Amino acid sequence: MHLPSVIEALVMIPDTVSMLHGALAEPLAICCHVVKKGNVKKGDFVVVIGGGPIGIMTALAAKAAGADVVLCEVNEKRLKKAAEMGIHTVNPVKENLLDAVRNQTLGRGADVVFETSGSQPGVDSMVQLPRVHGTVVLVAIYGKPMTVDLKQLYYYEKNVVTARMQEKADMEKALELLDGNEIDADKIITSVLPLLSGSSRNKGQQF
């Protein structure tokens, strides 16, 4: 098996992408990878569960692939941030997520669901939302075992895909999106901090 050298693994940031925006390439590459693993296509209906940085950028990457996207999140600050980026949102505390998805898909369900929340409610929702033969992509890191309704997956032949890392092609795709302004990097960046040690690192605004 050929292992790439350091030089082979490097990806050059285009001159037209600032270093500030280039700093987003690594997390965005993860999101490009999970969208690729979910085989998202133009016209797909996609649900992203969880509106943290990875969730929002997954939603943006799916939109860039031509999908209709709904992001599910309970935190109002994150919902506002997603809405500012043109992402349709649902707060499941205020609105029934399953009903919302079915209403928007004529009862069919989502083509692809990305679970980025790492929560039990997120896992509960992810098995309900896909259509027959739809796909669930596990993106989050789970700190403890979760309970999964396997009947929902088995009975309707739903696919489960895991996505954890990224490849060189995903980094290249991320830079392509940043270079083409398909993703508004300025709206993703909430603050720029100096390289300091200690608790001062944690004073920046976060999602």
Protein Blocks (a to p, Z undefined) as FASTA:
>chain_A
ZZddfklmpccddfklcfklmmmmmmmmmmmmmmmmnopaehiacddehjbfklmmmmmm
mmmnopacddddfblklmmmmmmnopacddfklpcfklmmmmmnnonopfbdcdfkopak
lmmmmmmmpcghiacddfbdcfbdcdddfklmmmnopacdddfbdcfklmmmmmmmmmno
pacfklmpmbdcdddehjllmmpccZZ
